[in-house]
Amino acid sequence: MKARHYLILMAVAILVPVTVIAGAGLSMLLDWERESRIHSVESNARATALLVDREVAAAQAALRALGNSDAMRRGDFAEVHREAAAMNASTPWTWTLLIDYDGSPLMNTLVPYGTRLPGHAGPWVAQAWDSQRPHVSGYFVGALSRKPTVSVDVPVPRTAGGRWVLSQIFDAGHFATVFADKGIGPDWVVGIIDRDGVSIARNVNDTLVGTKARPELIAAARAANSGMVRHQTRDGVEVYDIFTHSDATGWTIAIGVPVAEIEKAARAAALYAGLALLALMGLAFGIASFLAQRLTVALDRARRTAEALPLGAPARPAPTRVHEVDVLQDALYHTSENLARERAARTALESEREALLQGERDARRLAEAQSAAKDNFLAMLGHELRNPLAAIAGALRVLDMPAANAQMTAHARAIGLRQTRHLTRIVDDLLDVRRIRSGKVELKTTPLDAGALLLHCCATRQVVDACMHAWTVSVPALWVDGDATRLEQVFDNLLHNAIKYTPAGGAIAVRGRAEDGAAVFEVSDTGIGIEPATLPLIFEALVQGPVSIDRAQGGLGLGLALVRELAALHGGSVTAASSGDGQGSTFTLRLPLVAAPARAADPEPDAAASAA
């Protein structure tokens, strides 16, 4: 079977379910268009209700202002009549009425002041004044105007001195102007219905004003605040009647749109969508036929070209029953078999050669690094051992001198002891680093006051320092679970480091605090600082700033490495910070806090076992 036939069948297989789905979509589109039109009418109904609310709110505001006027407080109804008439001058559809508590009209701007007024209001007047809340009436025929009207009633405040109610009377025709030119279709029926179901205003056939609306509409409006009901109007037109309520009046605003108008628009939209679908289906068949022809030509050309290309797959492809594609796959397979074997062999050789080269480079770098580290360490060790040994040898020669007096021998003995301690520290550091890294150091932990231990170390170091530096020590009681001897070694190394690298006259600050469940100890100095390039390596063994054999400070660079390893054994950490060369440095030690025991003595570390 040719490729073009497959493509046409594929197009048919795709378009058949698409057509079915499109049919369902057209039905949904019909419903959606209908709902869209109805939602649009709902928006018009809500807008009309808001306009009614605005009219009522404006009337209530005007009546409140009139009720709070000086003329009303004086009981000067003639002046009230004049002010109300001026207020109504701009609205020919309204007039104002003042009613006594018992329902008797006192004035009406429809006639001059003093004219005898007919009619008598109902009990709602007393109820409105007693509650001091505004009231909106339903449809009624005015006693004086003899016109269909509604009223907005606002009680005069009690402070005015009388029990009166002001009413703004609206000619029912006024509300017909509310929905004029508000996007209302020419065949739409718009009406306002009061709470009793009586029609107040209509945009068509106003002879029905004052009569009951359709029972279906009245029932639906009483059952819900807004909604839609389909029925025949009193004019005999089948409509979708969309209604909502005015919040200020409780009236129902209903807009009836002929069913034919709604359905016509929806059907037109569905028709256009159907025609577009048919056009797309025809276009799809045409494109499928065109592509099928082009694909046949392209595959035939690809067969002739692929035999010369160094590409292919290692596995023989299965037949596709498409003649052109099967021929192409056979050609590609025959050319790719040989190329795949050659490429695999070449890749293996390249990988093996690269691995050998990389291994040789790594081994050479490792050997060079180990050789350099060994040479540096031996040079430093020789330098560090030669100085104290030379001092000890000199002290011994002084002791052997027959002419040495007591002062000279005492001084020589002191030098020998001091240099012996220095040698002991070097050997201890070497052994401690080896034992810690081989896992042979076991801590004898117990709850102890690390703050008190640090204070003890500071006191000892200050004596040795002999006032060469300004010390600031502020360390509270901080309990940790630790080995007192090893912690003293940590503290002593940090303090020794600060003294060694801070010139005479500098300052050393020791602080302690509890922070986030950890005991935090800081040793800061104003010494030579740490260069940014050295800072990341400061806790590595044998690192001591810029490495040189004749450096003035001496040491193997093992002290901070011991501090880091011992801090880690205690479950803590140590960090270093410095702003750079000559800016001093700060070392921060963190150890896990524990609760202080009920009764505990200060730790008594073995000073002889700690490194000076």
C-alpha positions in Angstrom: 0.0 0.0 0.0 1.3 3.4 -1.0 2.1 6.1 1.6 -0.5 8.4 0.1 -3.2 5.9 0.9 -2.1 5.6 4.5 -2.2 9.4 4.9 -5.7 9.6 3.4 -6.9 6.8 5.7 -5.2 8.5 8.6 -7.0 11.8 7.8 -10.3 9.9 7.6 -9.7 8.2 10.9 -8.9 11.5 12.5 -11.7 13.5 11.0 -14.6 11.1 11.7 -14.2 11.3 15.5 -13.5 15.0 15.1 -16.7 15.4 13.3 -18.6 13.6 16.0 -17.0 15.7 18.7 -17.6 18.9 16.7 -21.3 18.0 16.5 -21.4 17.8 20.2 -19.4 21.0 20.4 -21.9 22.8 18.1 -24.6 21.7 20.4 -22.7 23.1 23.4 -22.0 26.2 21.3 -25.7 26.6 20.8 -26.3 26.3 24.5 -23.4 28.6 25.3 -24.6 31.3 22.9 -28.1 31.1 24.4 -26.6 31.4 27.9 -24.4 34.2 26.8 -27.4 36.2 25.5 -29.3 35.5 28.7 -26.3 36.6 30.8 -26.2 39.8 28.8 -29.9 40.4 29.6 -29.2 39.7 33.3 -26.6 42.4 33.3 -29.1 44.8 31.8 -31.6 43.8 34.5 -29.1 44.4 37.3 -28.1 47.7 35.8 -31.8 48.8 35.7 -32.2 47.7 39.3 -29.1 49.8 40.2 -30.7 52.8 38.4 -33.9 52.4 40.4 -31.9 52.1 43.6 -30.0 55.3 42.7 -33.3 57.2 42.1 -34.7 56.0 45.5 -31.4 56.7 47.3 -31.3 60.3 45.8 -34.9 60.8 46.9 -34.2 59.6 50.5 -31.1 61.8 50.7 -33.1 64.9 49.6 -35.9 64.1 52.1 -33.5 63.7 55.0 -32.0 67.1 54.1 -35.4 68.6 54.1 -36.4 66.9 57.4 -33.3 68.3 59.0 -33.8 71.9 57.7 -34.3 74.9 60.0 -37.8 75.4 58.5 -38.9 71.9 59.6 -37.5 72.5 63.1 -39.5 75.7 63.4 -42.6 74.1 62.0 -42.7 76.6 59.2 -44.5 74.4 56.7 -44.9 77.3 54.2 -41.1 77.5 54.0 -40.8 73.7 53.9 -43.3 73.8 51.0 -41.2 76.4 49.1 -37.9 74.4 49.7 -39.5 71.2 48.6 -41.0 72.8 45.4 -37.6 74.2 44.5 -36.1 70.7 45.1 -38.7 69.2 42.7 -38.4 71.9 40.0 -35.8 69.9 38.0 -37.9 66.7 38.1 -41.4 67.1 36.6 -42.3 63.6 37.5 -42.1 64.0 41.3 -43.7 66.1 44.1 -43.4 66.1 47.9 -46.0 65.4 50.5 -45.8 66.1 54.3 -48.0 63.7 56.4 -48.9 63.9 60.1 -48.5 60.9 62.4 -52.3 60.1 62.1 -52.0 60.0 58.3 -53.4 63.5 57.6 -51.6 65.4 54.7 -50.2 68.7 55.8 -48.8 70.0 52.5 -48.3 68.9 48.9 -46.0 70.7 46.4 -48.4 69.6 43.7 -50.7 72.5 44.8 -50.0 75.8 46.5 -49.5 75.8 50.3 -52.7 76.1 52.3 -54.8 74.2 49.7 -57.1 71.7 51.3 -55.7 68.3 50.7 -57.8 65.1 50.2 -57.1 61.6 51.3 -55.8 59.9 54.4 -52.6 57.8 54.7 -52.7 54.4 56.2 -51.0 53.1 59.4 -47.7 52.8 57.7 -47.1 56.5 58.5 -47.0 55.9 62.3 -45.0 52.7 61.8 -42.4 54.6 59.7 -42.1 57.4 62.2 -41.9 55.1 65.2 -39.2 53.0 63.6 -37.4 56.1 62.2 -36.6 54.0 59.1 -37.4 55.0 55.4 -40.3 53.2 53.6 -40.9 52.6 49.9 -44.5 52.0 48.8 -45.9 49.8 46.1 -48.2 51.0 43.3 -51.1 53.2 44.2 -53.3 56.0 42.6 -52.6 59.4 44.2 -55.6 61.0 45.9 -54.8 64.4 44.5 -53.0 63.7 41.2 -55.3 60.7 40.3 -52.2 59.2 38.6 -50.4 55.8 39.1 -47.7 56.6 41.6 -45.3 55.2 44.2 -43.8 57.0 47.1 -40.4 57.1 49.0 -41.2 57.9 52.6 -38.6 59.3 55.2 -39.6 60.0 58.8 -38.7 63.5 60.1 -36.2 63.2 62.9 -37.6 63.2 66.4 -35.5 66.3 67.2 -37.6 68.3 64.8 -40.4 68.6 67.4 -43.2 66.9 65.5 -44.2 63.4 64.3 -44.3 63.8 60.6 -43.3 61.8 57.5 -42.0 63.3 54.3 -42.9 61.5 51.1 -41.4 61.9 47.6 -44.2 60.9 45.2 -43.1 59.6 41.8 -45.4 59.4 38.8 -45.1 55.7 37.7 -44.2 57.0 34.2 -41.0 58.4 35.7 -39.5 54.9 36.0 -40.2 54.1 32.4 -37.5 56.7 31.6 -35.1 54.8 33.8 -34.6 52.0 31.3 -34.9 54.1 28.1 -31.8 54.0 26.0 -30.1 51.4 28.2 -29.3 48.8 25.5 -32.8 47.5 25.5 -33.8 45.7 22.3 -36.8 47.0 20.4 -38.8 43.8 21.0 -37.9 43.5 24.7 -40.5 43.9 27.4 -39.2 45.7 30.5 -41.2 46.1 33.6 -41.0 47.0 37.2 -43.3 45.1 39.6 -43.9 46.0 43.2 -43.8 43.6 46.2 -47.5 42.6 45.6 -46.9 41.7 42.0 -48.6 44.8 40.6 -47.0 46.4 37.5 -45.5 49.9 38.3 -44.0 50.7 34.9 -43.5 49.1 31.5 -41.7 50.1 28.3 -44.5 48.9 26.1 -48.3 48.7 26.5 -48.4 50.9 29.6 -52.2 50.3 29.8 -51.2 47.2 31.8 -49.6 49.4 34.5 -51.5 48.8 37.8 -52.5 45.3 36.9 -51.1 42.0 38.2 -48.1 40.6 36.4 -48.1 37.0 35.1 -48.5 34.4 37.9 -45.4 32.5 36.7 -43.2 35.6 37.0 -44.7 36.5 40.4 -44.1 33.0 41.8 -40.5 32.9 40.5 -39.7 36.4 41.8 -41.0 35.4 45.3 -38.9 32.2 45.3 -35.6 33.6 44.3 -33.7 36.9 44.4 -32.9 36.6 40.6 -33.4 34.1 37.9 -35.2 33.3 34.7 -38.6 31.9 33.7 -40.0 31.1 30.3 -43.6 32.1 29.7 -46.0 34.1 27.5 -46.4 37.8 28.3 -49.7 39.4 28.7 -49.1 40.6 25.2 -49.1 37.0 24.0 -45.3 36.8 23.2 -43.2 33.8 24.2 -40.2 35.2 26.2 -37.4 34.4 28.4 -38.2 36.6 31.4 -35.0 37.5 33.3 -35.7 39.1 36.7 -33.8 40.6 39.6 -34.7 42.6 42.7 -34.0 46.2 43.7 -32.2 46.2 47.1 -33.6 49.6 48.1 -37.3 49.0 47.2 -37.9 45.2 47.1 -39.4 45.7 43.6 -38.8 43.2 40.8 -37.2 44.4 37.6 -38.0 41.9 34.8 -36.8 42.0 31.2 -38.6 39.7 28.7 -36.6 38.8 25.6 -38.5 37.0 22.8 -37.5 33.3 22.6 -37.1 33.6 18.8 -34.6 36.4 19.2 -32.4 34.4 21.6 -32.6 31.2 19.6 -32.0 33.0 16.3 -28.7 34.4 17.4 -27.6 31.0 18.9 -28.6 29.1 15.7 -26.7 31.6 13.6 -23.6 31.1 15.6 -23.9 27.3 15.4 -24.5 27.5 11.6 -21.4 29.6 11.1 -19.4 27.2 13.2 -20.7 24.2 11.3 -19.8 25.7 7.9 -16.3 26.5 9.2 -16.0 22.9 10.3 -17.0 21.6 6.9 -14.5 23.9 5.2 -11.7 22.7 7.6 -12.5 19.1 6.8 -12.3 19.7 3.1 -9.1 21.5 3.5 -7.7 18.7 5.7 -8.5 16.1 2.9 -6.8 18.3 0.3 -3.7 18.8 2.5 -3.5 15.0 3.2 -3.6 14.2 -0.5 -0.9 16.8 -1.3 1.4 15.7 1.5 1.0 12.0 0.6 2.3 12.8 -2.9 5.1 14.8 -1.6 6.0 12.1 1.0 6.2 9.4 -1.7 8.7 11.5 -3.7 10.7 12.4 -0.6 11.0 8.8 0.6 12.2 7.6 -2.8 14.9 10.3 -2.9 15.9 9.5 0.7 16.5 5.8 -0.3 18.9 6.7 -3.0 20.7 9.2 -0.8 20.9 7.2 2.4 23.0 4.4 0.9 25.9 6.8 0.7 25.5 8.3 4.2 27.6 7.0 7.2 24.5 6.6 9.4 22.4 3.6 10.5 20.9 1.5 13.3 22.5 -1.7 14.7 19.3 -3.7 14.7 17.4 -4.7 11.5 14.0 -2.8 11.4 10.8 -4.6 11.1 8.7 -4.2 7.8 6.2 -1.4 7.8 4.2 -2.6 4.8 4.8 0.8 3.3 6.8 0.0 0.2 8.9 3.1 0.0 9.7 3.1 3.7 10.7 -0.6 3.6 13.1 0.0 0.8 14.6 3.0 2.6 15.0 0.9 5.8 16.8 -1.9 4.0 19.2 0.5 2.4 19.9 2.3 5.8 20.4 -1.0 7.5 23.0 -2.3 5.1 25.1 0.9 5.3 24.7 1.3 9.0 25.8 -2.3 10.0 29.4 -1.8 8.9 29.6 1.8 10.1 28.2 0.9 13.6 31.0 -1.7 14.1 33.7 0.7 13.0 32.3 3.5 15.1 32.1 1.3 18.2 35.7 0.1 17.8 36.9 3.7 17.3 35.0 4.9 20.3 36.4 2.1 22.5 39.9 2.9 21.5 39.4 6.6 22.1 37.9 6.0 25.6 40.7 3.6 26.5 43.4 6.1 25.4 41.7 9.0 27.3 41.4 6.9 30.4 45.1 6.0 30.3 46.1 9.6 29.8 43.9 10.8 32.6 45.2 8.2 34.9 48.8 9.1 34.1 48.0 12.8 34.7 46.3 12.1 38.0 49.1 9.9 39.2 51.7 12.5 38.3 49.8 15.3 40.1 49.4 13.1 43.2 53.1 12.2 43.2 54.1 15.8 42.8 51.7 16.9 45.6 52.9 14.2 47.9 56.5 15.0 47.2 56.0 18.7 47.8 54.0 18.1 51.0 56.7 15.8 52.2 59.5 18.3 51.4 57.6 21.2 53.0 56.8 19.2 56.1 60.3 18.0 56.5 61.7 21.5 56.0 59.3 22.9 58.6 59.9 20.1 61.0 63.7 20.5 60.7 63.3 24.2 61.3 61.0 23.8 64.2 63.3 21.2 65.8 66.5 23.0 65.2 65.6 26.2 67.1 64.6 24.6 70.4 67.4 22.0 70.2 70.0 24.8 69.6 68.6 26.7 72.6 68.7 23.6 74.8 72.3 22.8 73.6 73.3 26.4 74.4 71.6 26.1 77.9 73.5 22.9 78.6 76.8 24.5 77.6 76.1 27.3 80.0 75.4 24.8 82.8 78.7 23.1 82.0 80.6 26.3 82.3 82.7 26.4 85.5 82.4 30.2 85.8 78.6 30.2 85.5 77.0 31.9 88.4 73.6 31.1 89.9 71.7 33.7 87.8 73.2 32.4 84.6 72.4 28.7 85.5 68.9 29.6 86.5 68.4 31.5 83.2 69.8 28.6 81.2 67.7 26.1 83.1 64.6 28.2 82.4 65.5 28.3 78.6 66.0 24.6 78.6 62.6 23.9 80.3 60.8 26.3 78.0 62.3 24.8 74.8 61.6 21.3 76.1 58.0 22.2 76.6 58.0 23.6 73.0 59.4 20.3 71.7 56.9 18.4 73.7 54.1 20.5 72.1 55.4 19.7 68.6 55.6 16.0 69.3 52.1 16.0 71.0 50.6 17.8 68.0 52.0 15.3 65.6 50.8 12.4 67.6 47.4 13.9 68.3 46.7 14.5 64.6 47.7 11.0 63.7 45.6 9.4 66.5 42.5 11.5 65.7 42.7 10.8 62.0 43.1 7.1 62.6 40.2 7.1 65.0 42.2 6.1 68.1 41.2 9.0 70.3 38.3 8.3 72.7 36.7 11.2 74.5 35.8 10.9 78.2 32.7 13.1 78.1 30.8 14.4 81.0 28.5 17.4 81.5 30.8 20.4 82.2 30.7 24.2 82.3 32.6 25.0 79.1 32.3 28.7 80.0 34.2 28.2 83.3 36.8 26.1 81.5 37.4 28.9 79.0 37.7 31.5 81.8 40.3 29.3 83.4 42.3 29.0 80.2 42.0 32.8 79.7 43.3 33.5 83.2 46.3 31.2 82.6 47.1 32.7 79.2 46.9 36.3 80.6 49.5 35.4 83.2 51.8 34.1 80.5 51.0 37.0 78.2 52.4 39.4 80.9 50.2 42.3 79.9 51.5 42.3 76.3 47.9 42.6 75.0 44.6 44.2 76.1 42.2 41.4 77.1 38.4 41.5 77.1 36.7 38.4 78.5 32.9 37.9 78.7 31.9 34.3 79.0 28.7 33.1 80.9 28.1 29.6 82.2 27.6 27.3 79.2 27.2 23.6 79.8 28.2 21.0 77.2 28.8 17.3 77.2 32.6 17.1 76.6 36.0 15.9 77.5 37.5 18.6 79.8 41.1 17.9 78.8 40.4 17.9 75.1 38.2 21.1 75.3 41.0 22.8 77.3 43.3 21.8 74.4 40.9 23.4 71.9 40.6 26.6 73.9 44.3 26.8 74.6 45.1 26.4 70.9 42.7 29.2 69.9 44.1 31.6 72.6 47.7 30.7 71.8 46.9 31.4 68.1 45.5 34.8 69.0 48.5 35.7 71.1 51.0 34.5 68.6 49.6 36.4 65.7 48.7 39.6 67.5 51.6 42.1 67.9 52.3 43.6 71.4 49.8 46.3 72.2 47.0 44.7 70.3 43.6 43.5 71.7 42.2 40.0 72.3 38.5 39.6 72.9 36.9 36.3 74.2 33.1 36.1 74.2 30.5 33.3 74.8 26.8 33.0 74.4 24.0 30.5 73.8 22.5 30.6 70.4 20.0 28.2 68.7 20.7 25.3 71.1 24.5 25.7 70.8 27.2 27.1 73.0 29.1 29.7 70.9 32.6 30.8 71.8 34.4 33.6 69.9 38.1 34.5 70.1 38.8 37.7 68.2 42.1 39.6 67.8 43.5 42.7 66.1 46.5 40.8 64.7 47.9 40.2 61.3 44.7 38.7 59.9 44.3 36.0 57.3 44.6 36.5 53.6 41.5 35.5 51.5 43.4 32.9 49.6 44.5 31.2 52.9 41.2 31.4 54.7 39.6 28.4 53.1 42.6 26.2 54.0 43.3 27.6 57.5 42.1 24.4 59.3 44.1 22.0 57.1 47.1 20.3 58.6 50.5 22.0 57.9 48.8 25.2 56.7 50.1 28.3 58.5 49.5 31.4 56.4 52.1 32.0 53.7 54.4 29.0 53.9 58.1 29.8 54.4 60.8 28.1 56.4 62.0 31.3 58.1 58.5 32.6 59.2 58.7 34.5 62.4 55.8 32.9 64.3 56.9 29.3 64.0 54.9 26.1 64.5 54.0 23.2 62.2 50.5 24.5 61.4 48.8 21.6 63.3 47.1 23.6 66.1 44.0 24.7 64.1 43.7 21.2 62.5 43.6 19.7 66.0 40.9 22.3 66.9 38.7 21.3 64.0 39.1 17.6 64.6 38.4 17.8 68.3 35.4 20.1 67.8 34.0 17.6 65.3 34.5 14.7 67.8 32.4 16.8 70.3 29.6 17.2 67.7 30.6 20.8 67.0 32.3 23.0 64.5 34.8 25.8 64.2 35.0 28.6 61.6 37.4 31.4 60.9 36.7 34.9 59.6 39.0 37.8 58.6 38.7 41.0 56.6 42.1 40.5 55.2 45.8 41.1 55.8 46.3 43.3 58.9 42.6 43.3 59.8 42.6 40.8 62.6 40.7 37.5 62.8 37.8 35.9 64.6 37.5 32.1 65.4 34.1 30.8 66.3 33.6 27.5 68.1 30.1 25.9 68.3 29.3 23.0 70.7 25.9 21.4 71.4 24.3 22.8 74.6 23.1 20.5 77.4 21.1 21.2 80.5 23.1 22.1 83.5 23.1 19.3 86.1 21.3 19.9 89.5 24.7 19.9 91.3 28.0 20.0 89.5 31.5 21.1 90.2 33.7 23.1 87.8 35.8 21.0 85.5 39.4 20.3 86.6 41.3 19.6 83.4 44.6 17.9 83.4 46.7 20.9 82.5 49.8 18.7 81.9 48.0 16.8 79.1 46.9 19.9 77.2 49.0 21.5 74.5 50.5 24.9 75.4 
